[in-house]
Amino acid sequence: MKKTQLLETIQDMPEEFSVDELMERLMIIQKIEEGQEQIKSGKFYTEEEAKQKLGKWLK
């Protein structure tokens, strides 16, 4: 995460917020960024591959 993105996130928060709320929002942003990087690098499963891997739980 870049400092500019952190500052934008803080500016988008309401006037009063808890540290937990900020941390939750930052974690969500980080997870989205990680997912986007995985997609760019080809590290993801197609829907069919996911169904096969999760088959025992999707019965």
PQR file of N, CA, C, O and H, with PARSE charges and radii, in Angstrom:
ATOM      1  N   MET A   1       0.858  -1.172   0.000 -0.4000 1.5000
ATOM      2  CA  MET A   1       0.000   0.000   0.000 -0.0000 2.0000
ATOM      3  C   MET A   1       0.902   1.231   0.000  0.5500 1.7000
ATOM      4  O   MET A   1       1.939   1.272   0.661 -0.5500 1.4000
ATOM      5  N   LYS A   2       0.482   2.204  -0.743 -0.4000 1.5000
ATOM      6  CA  LYS A   2       1.248   3.446  -0.808 -0.0000 2.0000
ATOM      7  C   LYS A   2       0.709   4.454   0.209  0.5500 1.7000
ATOM      8  O   LYS A   2      -0.453   4.398   0.610 -0.5500 1.4000
ATOM      9  H   LYS A   2      -0.361   2.171  -1.280  0.4000 1.0000
ATOM     10  N   LYS A   3       1.574   5.366   0.609 -0.4000 1.5000
ATOM     11  CA  LYS A   3       1.195   6.385   1.582 -0.0000 2.0000
ATOM     12  C   LYS A   3       0.012   7.211   1.070  0.5500 1.7000
ATOM     13  O   LYS A   3      -0.876   7.574   1.842 -0.5500 1.4000
ATOM     14  H   LYS A   3       2.519   5.412   0.284  0.4000 1.0000
ATOM     15  N   THR A   4       0.002   7.505  -0.228 -0.4000 1.5000
ATOM     16  CA  THR A   4      -1.093   8.302  -0.784 -0.0000 2.0000
ATOM     17  C   THR A   4      -2.427   7.579  -0.643  0.5500 1.7000
ATOM     18  O   THR A   4      -3.455   8.201  -0.373 -0.5500 1.4000
ATOM     19  H   THR A   4       0.723   7.210  -0.855  0.4000 1.0000
ATOM     20  N   GLN A   5      -2.405   6.267  -0.826 -0.4000 1.5000
ATOM     21  CA  GLN A   5      -3.643   5.491  -0.679 -0.0000 2.0000
ATOM     22  C   GLN A   5      -4.096   5.479   0.785  0.5500 1.7000
ATOM     23  O   GLN A   5      -5.292   5.555   1.066 -0.5500 1.4000
ATOM     24  H   GLN A   5      -1.570   5.761  -1.045  0.4000 1.0000
ATOM     25  N   LEU A   6      -3.157   5.386   1.701 -0.4000 1.5000
ATOM     26  CA  LEU A   6      -3.488   5.437   3.119 -0.0000 2.0000
ATOM     27  C   LEU A   6      -4.122   6.784   3.466  0.5500 1.7000
ATOM     28  O   LEU A   6      -5.133   6.841   4.166 -0.5500 1.4000
ATOM     29  H   LEU A   6      -2.185   5.325   1.473  0.4000 1.0000
ATOM     30  N   LEU A   7      -3.528   7.853   2.976 -0.4000 1.5000
ATOM     31  CA  LEU A   7      -4.070   9.183   3.253 -0.0000 2.0000
ATOM     32  C   LEU A   7      -5.470   9.359   2.654  0.5500 1.7000
ATOM     33  O   LEU A   7      -6.344   9.956   3.282 -0.5500 1.4000
ATOM     34  H   LEU A   7      -2.707   7.807   2.407  0.4000 1.0000
ATOM     35  N   GLU A   8      -5.679   8.844   1.449 -0.4000 1.5000
ATOM     36  CA  GLU A   8      -7.003   8.916   0.827 -0.0000 2.0000
ATOM     37  C   GLU A   8      -8.029   8.130   1.643  0.5500 1.7000
ATOM     38  O   GLU A   8      -9.164   8.570   1.824 -0.5500 1.4000
ATOM     39  H   GLU A   8      -4.969   8.360   0.939  0.4000 1.0000
ATOM     40  N   THR A   9      -7.614   6.971   2.129 -0.4000 1.5000
ATOM     41  CA  THR A   9      -8.511   6.151   2.937 -0.0000 2.0000
ATOM     42  C   THR A   9      -8.911   6.886   4.207  0.5500 1.7000
ATOM     43  O   THR A   9     -10.082   6.882   4.586 -0.5500 1.4000
ATOM     44  H   THR A   9      -6.691   6.614   1.982  0.4000 1.0000
ATOM     45  N   ILE A  10      -7.952   7.513   4.862 -0.4000 1.5000
ATOM     46  CA  ILE A  10      -8.246   8.266   6.086 -0.0000 2.0000
ATOM     47  C   ILE A  10      -9.160   9.443   5.780  0.5500 1.7000
ATOM     48  O   ILE A  10     -10.083   9.733   6.542 -0.5500 1.4000
ATOM     49  H   ILE A  10      -7.001   7.517   4.554  0.4000 1.0000
ATOM     50  N   GLN A  11      -8.906  10.120   4.668 -0.4000 1.5000
ATOM     51  CA  GLN A  11      -9.751  11.260   4.302 -0.0000 2.0000
ATOM     52  C   GLN A  11     -11.175  10.831   3.980  0.5500 1.7000
ATOM     53  O   GLN A  11     -12.113  11.602   4.184 -0.5500 1.4000
ATOM     54  H   GLN A  11      -8.156   9.885   4.049  0.4000 1.0000
ATOM     55  N   ASP A  12     -11.350   9.611   3.481 -0.4000 1.5000
ATOM     56  CA  ASP A  12     -12.693   9.110   3.152 -0.0000 2.0000
ATOM     57  C   ASP A  12     -13.471   8.646   4.387  0.5500 1.7000
ATOM     58  O   ASP A  12     -14.682   8.434   4.318 -0.5500 1.4000
ATOM     59  H   ASP A  12     -10.589   8.985   3.315  0.4000 1.0000
ATOM     60  N   MET A  13     -12.781   8.490   5.502 -0.4000 1.5000
ATOM     61  CA  MET A  13     -13.438   8.045   6.730 -0.0000 2.0000
ATOM     62  C   MET A  13     -14.284   9.195   7.295  0.5500 1.7000
ATOM     63  O   MET A  13     -14.018  10.364   7.017 -0.5500 1.4000
ATOM     64  H   MET A  13     -11.798   8.662   5.558  0.4000 1.0000
ATOM     65  N   PRO A  14     -15.307   8.849   8.094 -0.5600 1.5000
ATOM     66  CA  PRO A  14     -16.087   9.905   8.747  0.2800 2.0000
ATOM     67  C   PRO A  14     -15.211  10.701   9.716  0.5500 1.7000
ATOM     68  O   PRO A  14     -14.086  10.303  10.020 -0.5500 1.4000
ATOM     69  N   GLU A  15     -15.725  11.796  10.183 -0.4000 1.5000
ATOM     70  CA  GLU A  15     -14.965  12.675  11.081 -0.0000 2.0000
ATOM     71  C   GLU A  15     -14.474  11.926  12.322  0.5500 1.7000
ATOM     72  O   GLU A  15     -13.359  12.151  12.793 -0.5500 1.4000
ATOM     73  H   GLU A  15     -16.639  12.119   9.936  0.4000 1.0000
ATOM     74  N   GLU A  16     -15.306  11.046  12.835 -0.4000 1.5000
ATOM     75  CA  GLU A  16     -14.917  10.237  14.001 -0.0000 2.0000
ATOM     76  C   GLU A  16     -15.022   8.765  13.625  0.5500 1.7000
ATOM     77  O   GLU A  16     -16.026   8.324  13.066 -0.5500 1.4000
ATOM     78  H   GLU A  16     -16.212  10.863  12.452  0.4000 1.0000
ATOM     79  N   PHE A  17     -13.974   8.016  13.937 -0.4000 1.5000
ATOM     80  CA  PHE A  17     -13.958   6.581  13.660 -0.0000 2.0000
ATOM     81  C   PHE A  17     -12.998   5.909  14.625  0.5500 1.7000
ATOM     82  O   PHE A  17     -12.131   6.550  15.219 -0.5500 1.4000
ATOM     83  H   PHE A  17     -13.158   8.375  14.391  0.4000 1.0000
ATOM     84  N   SER A  18     -13.171   4.615  14.765 -0.4000 1.5000
ATOM     85  CA  SER A  18     -12.285   3.875  15.665 -0.0000 2.0000
ATOM     86  C   SER A  18     -11.099   3.328  14.871  0.5500 1.7000
ATOM     87  O   SER A  18     -11.148   3.205  13.647 -0.5500 1.4000
ATOM     88  H   SER A  18     -13.876   4.095  14.283  0.4000 1.0000
ATOM     89  N   VAL A  19     -10.065   3.013  15.585 -0.4000 1.5000
ATOM     90  CA  VAL A  19      -8.894   2.415  14.961 -0.0000 2.0000
ATOM     91  C   VAL A  19      -9.287   1.081  14.330  0.5500 1.7000
ATOM     92  O   VAL A  19      -8.776   0.725  13.268 -0.5500 1.4000
ATOM     93  H   VAL A  19     -10.025   3.113  16.579  0.4000 1.0000
ATOM     94  N   ASP A  20     -10.187   0.346  14.971 -0.4000 1.5000
ATOM     95  CA  ASP A  20     -10.647  -0.935  14.424 -0.0000 2.0000
ATOM     96  C   ASP A  20     -11.316  -0.746  13.064  0.5500 1.7000
ATOM     97  O   ASP A  20     -11.101  -1.545  12.153 -0.5500 1.4000
ATOM     98  H   ASP A  20     -10.602   0.636  15.833  0.4000 1.0000
ATOM     99  N   GLU A  21     -12.123   0.303  12.921 -0.4000 1.5000
ATOM    100  CA  GLU A  21     -12.780   0.571  11.640 -0.0000 2.0000
ATOM    101  C   GLU A  21     -11.756   0.886  10.554  0.5500 1.7000
ATOM    102  O   GLU A  21     -11.888   0.426   9.420 -0.5500 1.4000
ATOM    103  H   GLU A  21     -12.298   0.953  13.662  0.4000 1.0000
ATOM    104  N   LEU A  22     -10.744   1.662  10.898 -0.4000 1.5000
ATOM    105  CA  LEU A  22      -9.702   1.995   9.938 -0.0000 2.0000
ATOM    106  C   LEU A  22      -8.914   0.742   9.555  0.5500 1.7000
ATOM    107  O   LEU A  22      -8.643   0.507   8.378 -0.5500 1.4000
ATOM    108  H   LEU A  22     -10.637   2.035  11.819  0.4000 1.0000
ATOM    109  N   MET A  23      -8.555  -0.044  10.542 -0.4000 1.5000
ATOM    110  CA  MET A  23      -7.794  -1.268  10.272 -0.0000 2.0000
ATOM    111  C   MET A  23      -8.585  -2.222   9.387  0.5500 1.7000
ATOM    112  O   MET A  23      -8.028  -2.839   8.480 -0.5500 1.4000
ATOM    113  H   MET A  23      -8.775   0.147  11.498  0.4000 1.0000
ATOM    114  N   GLU A  24      -9.883  -2.342   9.649 -0.4000 1.5000
ATOM    115  CA  GLU A  24     -10.729  -3.214   8.838 -0.0000 2.0000
ATOM    116  C   GLU A  24     -10.733  -2.745   7.380  0.5500 1.7000
ATOM    117  O   GLU A  24     -10.604  -3.556   6.463 -0.5500 1.4000
ATOM    118  H   GLU A  24     -10.336  -1.841  10.386  0.4000 1.0000
ATOM    119  N   ARG A  25     -10.879  -1.462   7.176 -0.4000 1.5000
ATOM    120  CA  ARG A  25     -10.894  -0.913   5.814 -0.0000 2.0000
ATOM    121  C   ARG A  25      -9.544  -1.128   5.128  0.5500 1.7000
ATOM    122  O   ARG A  25      -9.494  -1.469   3.947 -0.5500 1.4000
ATOM    123  H   ARG A  25     -10.984  -0.803   7.921  0.4000 1.0000
ATOM    124  N   LEU A  26      -8.460  -0.931   5.861 -0.4000 1.5000
ATOM    125  CA  LEU A  26      -7.134  -1.131   5.288 -0.0000 2.0000
ATOM    126  C   LEU A  26      -6.895  -2.602   4.937  0.5500 1.7000
ATOM    127  O   LEU A  26      -6.274  -2.905   3.917 -0.5500 1.4000
ATOM    128  H   LEU A  26      -8.501  -0.653   6.821  0.4000 1.0000
ATOM    129  N   MET A  27      -7.380  -3.502   5.769 -0.4000 1.5000
ATOM    130  CA  MET A  27      -7.244  -4.936   5.488 -0.0000 2.0000
ATOM    131  C   MET A  27      -8.006  -5.311   4.219  0.5500 1.7000
ATOM    132  O   MET A  27      -7.516  -6.098   3.409 -0.5500 1.4000
ATOM    133  H   MET A  27      -7.884  -3.256   6.597  0.4000 1.0000
ATOM    134  N   ILE A  28      -9.191  -4.756   4.047 -0.4000 1.5000
ATOM    135  CA  ILE A  28      -9.985  -5.037   2.849 -0.0000 2.0000
ATOM    136  C   ILE A  28      -9.243  -4.542   1.605  0.5500 1.7000
ATOM    137  O   ILE A  28      -9.160  -5.255   0.605 -0.5500 1.4000
ATOM    138  H   ILE A  28      -9.589  -4.117   4.705  0.4000 1.0000
ATOM    139  N   ILE A  29      -8.715  -3.342   1.667 -0.4000 1.5000
ATOM    140  CA  ILE A  29      -7.956  -2.792   0.538 -0.0000 2.0000
ATOM    141  C   ILE A  29      -6.750  -3.674   0.229  0.5500 1.7000
ATOM    142  O   ILE A  29      -6.465  -3.952  -0.935 -0.5500 1.4000
ATOM    143  H   ILE A  29      -8.782  -2.762   2.480  0.4000 1.0000
ATOM    144  N   GLN A  30      -6.049  -4.111   1.261 -0.4000 1.5000
ATOM    145  CA  GLN A  30      -4.874  -4.968   1.072 -0.0000 2.0000
ATOM    146  C   GLN A  30      -5.263  -6.291   0.422  0.5500 1.7000
ATOM    147  O   GLN A  30      -4.570  -6.758  -0.482 -0.5500 1.4000
ATOM    148  H   GLN A  30      -6.281  -3.885   2.207  0.4000 1.0000
ATOM    149  N   LYS A  31      -6.352  -6.897   0.865 -0.4000 1.5000
ATOM    150  CA  LYS A  31      -6.791  -8.180   0.300 -0.0000 2.0000
ATOM    151  C   LYS A  31      -7.195  -8.018  -1.161  0.5500 1.7000
ATOM    152  O   LYS A  31      -6.912  -8.892  -1.980 -0.5500 1.4000
ATOM    153  H   LYS A  31      -6.915  -6.517   1.599  0.4000 1.0000
ATOM    154  N   ILE A  32      -7.850  -6.918  -1.494 -0.4000 1.5000
ATOM    155  CA  ILE A  32      -8.220  -6.658  -2.891 -0.0000 2.0000
ATOM    156  C   ILE A  32      -6.967  -6.529  -3.743  0.5500 1.7000
ATOM    157  O   ILE A  32      -6.891  -7.095  -4.833 -0.5500 1.4000
ATOM    158  H   ILE A  32      -8.080  -6.207  -0.829  0.4000 1.0000
ATOM    159  N   GLU A  33      -5.982  -5.782  -3.245 -0.4000 1.5000
ATOM    160  CA  GLU A  33      -4.730  -5.609  -3.984 -0.0000 2.0000
ATOM    161  C   GLU A  33      -4.017  -6.941  -4.183  0.5500 1.7000
ATOM    162  O   GLU A  33      -3.485  -7.205  -5.261 -0.5500 1.4000
ATOM    163  H   GLU A  33      -6.044  -5.322  -2.359  0.4000 1.0000
ATOM    164  N   GLU A  34      -4.003  -7.782  -3.150 -0.4000 1.5000
ATOM    165  CA  GLU A  34      -3.375  -9.097  -3.265 -0.0000 2.0000
ATOM    166  C   GLU A  34      -4.083  -9.934  -4.328  0.5500 1.7000
ATOM    167  O   GLU A  34      -3.432 -10.602  -5.130 -0.5500 1.4000
ATOM    168  H   GLU A  34      -4.435  -7.568  -2.274  0.4000 1.0000
ATOM    169  N   GLY A  35      -5.406  -9.897  -4.333 -0.4000 1.5000
ATOM    170  CA  GLY A  35      -6.175 -10.643  -5.321 -0.0000 2.0000
ATOM    171  C   GLY A  35      -5.899 -10.160  -6.731  0.5500 1.7000
ATOM    172  O   GLY A  35      -5.779 -10.967  -7.653 -0.5500 1.4000
ATOM    173  H   GLY A  35      -5.935  -9.354  -3.682  0.4000 1.0000
ATOM    174  N   GLN A  36      -5.799  -8.864  -6.907 -0.4000 1.5000
ATOM    175  CA  GLN A  36      -5.502  -8.307  -8.229 -0.0000 2.0000
ATOM    176  C   GLN A  36      -4.113  -8.731  -8.702  0.5500 1.7000
ATOM    177  O   GLN A  36      -3.925  -9.025  -9.882 -0.5500 1.4000
ATOM    178  H   GLN A  36      -5.897  -8.208  -6.159  0.4000 1.0000
ATOM    179  N   GLU A  37      -3.145  -8.763  -7.798 -0.4000 1.5000
ATOM    180  CA  GLU A  37      -1.797  -9.201  -8.149 -0.0000 2.0000
ATOM    181  C   GLU A  37      -1.791 -10.683  -8.522  0.5500 1.7000
ATOM    182  O   GLU A  37      -1.093 -11.088  -9.452 -0.5500 1.4000
ATOM    183  H   GLU A  37      -3.297  -8.524  -6.839  0.4000 1.0000
ATOM    184  N   GLN A  38      -2.570 -11.493  -7.797 -0.4000 1.5000
ATOM    185  CA  GLN A  38      -2.649 -12.917  -8.120 -0.0000 2.0000
ATOM    186  C   GLN A  38      -3.243 -13.124  -9.508  0.5500 1.7000
ATOM    187  O   GLN A  38      -2.786 -13.987 -10.256 -0.5500 1.4000
ATOM    188  H   GLN A  38      -3.137 -11.164  -7.042  0.4000 1.0000
ATOM    189  N   ILE A  39      -4.244 -12.350  -9.850 -0.4000 1.5000
ATOM    190  CA  ILE A  39      -4.850 -12.453 -11.174 -0.0000 2.0000
ATOM    191  C   ILE A  39      -3.833 -12.069 -12.249  0.5500 1.7000
ATOM    192  O   ILE A  39      -3.705 -12.760 -13.260 -0.5500 1.4000
ATOM    193  H   ILE A  39      -4.616 -11.648  -9.242  0.4000 1.0000
ATOM    194  N   LYS A  40      -3.116 -10.976 -12.034 -0.4000 1.5000
ATOM    195  CA  LYS A  40      -2.107 -10.530 -13.004 -0.0000 2.0000
ATOM    196  C   LYS A  40      -1.031 -11.592 -13.235  0.5500 1.7000
ATOM    197  O   LYS A  40      -0.552 -11.769 -14.355 -0.5500 1.4000
ATOM    198  H   LYS A  40      -3.220 -10.415 -11.213  0.4000 1.0000
ATOM    199  N   SER A  41      -0.660 -12.290 -12.171 -0.4000 1.5000
ATOM    200  CA  SER A  41       0.409 -13.283 -12.280 -0.0000 2.0000
ATOM    201  C   SER A  41      -0.129 -14.670 -12.640  0.5500 1.7000
ATOM    202  O   SER A  41       0.642 -15.626 -12.725 -0.5500 1.4000
ATOM    203  H   SER A  41      -1.049 -12.147 -11.261  0.4000 1.0000
ATOM    204  N   GLY A  42      -1.438 -14.787 -12.851 -0.4000 1.5000
ATOM    205  CA  GLY A  42      -2.025 -16.065 -13.266 -0.0000 2.0000
ATOM    206  C   GLY A  42      -2.231 -17.057 -12.139  0.5500 1.7000
ATOM    207  O   GLY A  42      -2.451 -18.241 -12.391 -0.5500 1.4000
ATOM    208  H   GLY A  42      -2.063 -14.010 -12.782  0.4000 1.0000
ATOM    209  N   LYS A  43      -2.164 -16.600 -10.912 -0.4000 1.5000
ATOM    210  CA  LYS A  43      -2.319 -17.488  -9.757 -0.0000 2.0000
ATOM    211  C   LYS A  43      -3.763 -17.465  -9.264  0.5500 1.7000
ATOM    212  O   LYS A  43      -4.076 -16.893  -8.220 -0.5500 1.4000
ATOM    213  H   LYS A  43      -1.985 -15.638 -10.706  0.4000 1.0000
ATOM    214  N   PHE A  44      -4.633 -18.105 -10.046 -0.4000 1.5000
ATOM    215  CA  PHE A  44      -6.029 -18.190  -9.656 -0.0000 2.0000
ATOM    216  C   PHE A  44      -6.624 -19.454 -10.252  0.5500 1.7000
ATOM    217  O   PHE A  44      -6.031 -20.074 -11.135 -0.5500 1.4000
ATOM    218  H   PHE A  44      -4.379 -18.570 -10.894  0.4000 1.0000
ATOM    219  N   TYR A  45      -7.796 -19.832  -9.764 -0.4000 1.5000
ATOM    220  CA  TYR A  45      -8.494 -21.007 -10.261 -0.0000 2.0000
ATOM    221  C   TYR A  45      -9.688 -20.571 -11.094  0.5500 1.7000
ATOM    222  O   TYR A  45     -10.366 -19.593 -10.779 -0.5500 1.4000
ATOM    223  H   TYR A  45      -8.278 -19.328  -9.046  0.4000 1.0000
ATOM    224  N   THR A  46      -9.930 -21.322 -12.167 -0.4000 1.5000
ATOM    225  CA  THR A  46     -11.158 -21.092 -12.913 -0.0000 2.0000
ATOM    226  C   THR A  46     -12.313 -21.592 -12.057  0.5500 1.7000
ATOM    227  O   THR A  46     -12.092 -22.247 -11.038 -0.5500 1.4000
ATOM    228  H   THR A  46      -9.379 -22.116 -12.423  0.4000 1.0000
ATOM    229  N   GLU A  47     -13.526 -21.293 -12.457 -0.4000 1.5000
ATOM    230  CA  GLU A  47     -14.684 -21.750 -11.704 -0.0000 2.0000
ATOM    231  C   GLU A  47     -14.711 -23.275 -11.631  0.5500 1.7000
ATOM    232  O   GLU A  47     -15.019 -23.843 -10.584 -0.5500 1.4000
ATOM    233  H   GLU A  47     -13.705 -20.761 -13.285  0.4000 1.0000
ATOM    234  N   GLU A  48     -14.392 -23.931 -12.735 -0.4000 1.5000
ATOM    235  CA  GLU A  48     -14.392 -25.393 -12.752 -0.0000 2.0000
ATOM    236  C   GLU A  48     -13.314 -25.961 -11.838  0.5500 1.7000
ATOM    237  O   GLU A  48     -13.568 -26.919 -11.108 -0.5500 1.4000
ATOM    238  H   GLU A  48     -14.142 -23.470 -13.586  0.4000 1.0000
ATOM    239  N   GLU A  49     -12.120 -25.387 -11.865 -0.4000 1.5000
ATOM    240  CA  GLU A  49     -11.039 -25.845 -10.995 -0.0000 2.0000
ATOM    241  C   GLU A  49     -11.413 -25.669  -9.526  0.5500 1.7000
ATOM    242  O   GLU A  49     -11.139 -26.536  -8.696 -0.5500 1.4000
ATOM    243  H   GLU A  49     -11.914 -24.609 -12.457  0.4000 1.0000
ATOM    244  N   ALA A  50     -12.035 -24.549  -9.218 -0.4000 1.5000
ATOM    245  CA  ALA A  50     -12.454 -24.298  -7.834 -0.0000 2.0000
ATOM    246  C   ALA A  50     -13.503 -25.317  -7.403  0.5500 1.7000
ATOM    247  O   ALA A  50     -13.449 -25.830  -6.285 -0.5500 1.4000
ATOM    248  H   ALA A  50     -12.258 -23.844  -9.892  0.4000 1.0000
ATOM    249  N   LYS A  51     -14.451 -25.610  -8.281 -0.4000 1.5000
ATOM    250  CA  LYS A  51     -15.481 -26.601  -7.958 -0.0000 2.0000
ATOM    251  C   LYS A  51     -14.861 -27.959  -7.691  0.5500 1.7000
ATOM    252  O   LYS A  51     -15.277 -28.659  -6.769 -0.5500 1.4000
ATOM    253  H   LYS A  51     -14.494 -25.194  -9.189  0.4000 1.0000
ATOM    254  N   GLN A  52     -13.866 -28.344  -8.490 -0.4000 1.5000
ATOM    255  CA  GLN A  52     -13.189 -29.625  -8.292 -0.0000 2.0000
ATOM    256  C   GLN A  52     -12.445 -29.642  -6.965  0.5500 1.7000
ATOM    257  O   GLN A  52     -12.517 -30.626  -6.228 -0.5500 1.4000
ATOM    258  H   GLN A  52     -13.527 -27.775  -9.240  0.4000 1.0000
ATOM    259  N   LYS A  53     -11.737 -28.577  -6.656 -0.4000 1.5000
ATOM    260  CA  LYS A  53     -10.990 -28.521  -5.395 -0.0000 2.0000
ATOM    261  C   LYS A  53     -11.909 -28.506  -4.172  0.5500 1.7000
ATOM    262  O   LYS A  53     -11.578 -29.072  -3.131 -0.5500 1.4000
ATOM    263  H   LYS A  53     -11.678 -27.778  -7.254  0.4000 1.0000
ATOM    264  N   LEU A  54     -13.053 -27.857  -4.309 -0.4000 1.5000
ATOM    265  CA  LEU A  54     -13.975 -27.711  -3.180 -0.0000 2.0000
ATOM    266  C   LEU A  54     -15.114 -28.742  -3.226  0.5500 1.7000
ATOM    267  O   LEU A  54     -16.052 -28.671  -2.433 -0.5500 1.4000
ATOM    268  H   LEU A  54     -13.321 -27.397  -5.156  0.4000 1.0000
ATOM    269  N   GLY A  55     -15.025 -29.677  -4.137 -0.4000 1.5000
ATOM    270  CA  GLY A  55     -16.099 -30.634  -4.367 -0.0000 2.0000
ATOM    271  C   GLY A  55     -16.637 -31.303  -3.118  0.5500 1.7000
ATOM    272  O   GLY A  55     -17.852 -31.422  -2.961 -0.5500 1.4000
ATOM    273  H   GLY A  55     -14.263 -29.735  -4.781  0.4000 1.0000
ATOM    274  N   LYS A  56     -15.765 -31.740  -2.230 -0.4000 1.5000
ATOM    275  CA  LYS A  56     -16.249 -32.442  -1.034 -0.0000 2.0000
ATOM    276  C   LYS A  56     -17.050 -31.541  -0.108  0.5500 1.7000
ATOM    277  O   LYS A  56     -17.848 -32.037   0.687 -0.5500 1.4000
ATOM    278  H   LYS A  56     -14.778 -31.643  -2.357  0.4000 1.0000
ATOM    279  N   TRP A  57     -16.855 -30.210  -0.194 -0.4000 1.5000
ATOM    280  CA  TRP A  57     -17.608 -29.293   0.662 -0.0000 2.0000
ATOM    281  C   TRP A  57     -18.861 -28.751  -0.022  0.5500 1.7000
ATOM    282  O   TRP A  57     -19.759 -28.226   0.637 -0.5500 1.4000
ATOM    283  H   TRP A  57     -16.207 -29.807  -0.840  0.4000 1.0000
ATOM    284  N   LEU A  58     -18.915 -28.883  -1.346 -0.4000 1.5000
ATOM    285  CA  LEU A  58     -20.044 -28.320  -2.095 -0.0000 2.0000
ATOM    286  C   LEU A  58     -21.139 -29.333  -2.372  0.5500 1.7000
ATOM    287  O   LEU A  58     -22.043 -29.054  -3.160 -0.5500 1.4000
ATOM    288  H   LEU A  58     -18.186 -29.310  -1.881  0.4000 1.0000
ATOM    289  N   LYS A  59     -21.085 -30.479  -1.759 -0.4000 1.5000
ATOM    290  CA  LYS A  59     -22.105 -31.517  -1.982 -0.0000 2.0000
ATOM    291  C   LYS A  59     -23.453 -31.118  -1.488  0.5500 1.7000
ATOM    292  O   LYS A  59     -24.407 -31.888  -1.607 -0.5500 1.4000
ATOM    293  H   LYS A  59     -20.351 -30.705  -1.119  0.4000 1.0000
TER
END
